[in-house]
Amino acid sequence: MGGMKAERVQLRIEPELKAVFMHAAKFNRQSLSRFLIESGRLGVEAARRNGSRMKPAPKPGDARRTRRGTAEAEGAGA
């Protein structure tokens, strides 16, 4: 994993949980973002080691229908 910034992810968490994450990140001498990314990556690796049958993430431009596209298709057929 290179040092290149790729995409932004936004999430909402309770203030108490954020404080716990920030404390853990500081303890590990990492930024909050780096701590969350590394923790998530380790979680994915653990799931794979445990035999999870995780599907890969969809590729950009994948032909899967979106909620909006599904709703439009349903409306068009009525």
Secondary structure as UniProt FT lines:
FT   HELIX           15..27
FT   TURN            28..29
FT   HELIX           32..49
FT   TURN            50..51
FT   TURN            60..61
FT   HELIX           67..76
//
